[in-house]
Amino acid sequence: MGIIIWLIVGGVVGWLASIIMRTDAQQGLLLNVVVGIVGALLAGFIVSPMLGVGTINEGISIATFVVSLIGAVILLAIVNLFRRGSVR
């Protein structure tokens, strides 16, 4: 059941992050899911301890969703930095 939640939440988080970073036209559904999951993983290691908020594995709430979104946006910013040389 956990992997299904990761895929659903990862897809939504990746999609929202791609809209925020204006890369939605370049990405498909699969890349949105990957960005969402990897961004949530990144946020679980970096952002969650700083804010004292749990991760998606501990339960879905607004705080864990926002932390995952922050991680996905950071991931897209890093990818854009290396791809284009600047963050949009």
Residue pairs with C-beta under 8 A, 6 or more apart in sequence:
2 57
5 56
5 60
6 37
6 40
6 56
7 33
7 37
9 36
9 40
9 56
9 60
9 65
9 68
10 32
10 33
10 34
10 35
10 36
10 37
10 40
10 68
11 29
11 32
11 33
11 36
12 36
13 35
13 36
13 39
13 40
13 65
13 68
13 69
13 72
14 27
14 31
14 32
14 33
14 34
14 35
14 36
14 37
14 39
14 72
15 24
15 32
15 36
16 69
16 72
17 35
17 36
17 39
17 69
17 72
17 73
17 75
17 76
18 24
18 26
18 27
18 32
18 35
18 76
20 69
20 73
21 73
21 76
21 77
21 80
21 88
22 88
23 76
23 80
23 88
27 35
35 72
35 75
35 76
36 68
36 72
38 72
38 75
39 68
39 69
39 71
39 72
39 73
39 74
39 75
39 76
40 55
40 56
40 67
40 68
40 71
40 72
41 71
42 71
42 72
42 74
42 75
43 55
43 67
43 68
43 70
43 71
43 72
43 74
44 55
44 56
44 57
44 67
44 71
46 71
46 74
47 53
47 67
47 70
47 71
47 74
48 54
48 55
48 67
51 63
51 67
53 63
53 64
53 67
54 61
54 63
54 64
55 64
55 67
55 68
56 64
56 65
56 68
58 64
77 87
80 86
80 87
80 88
81 87
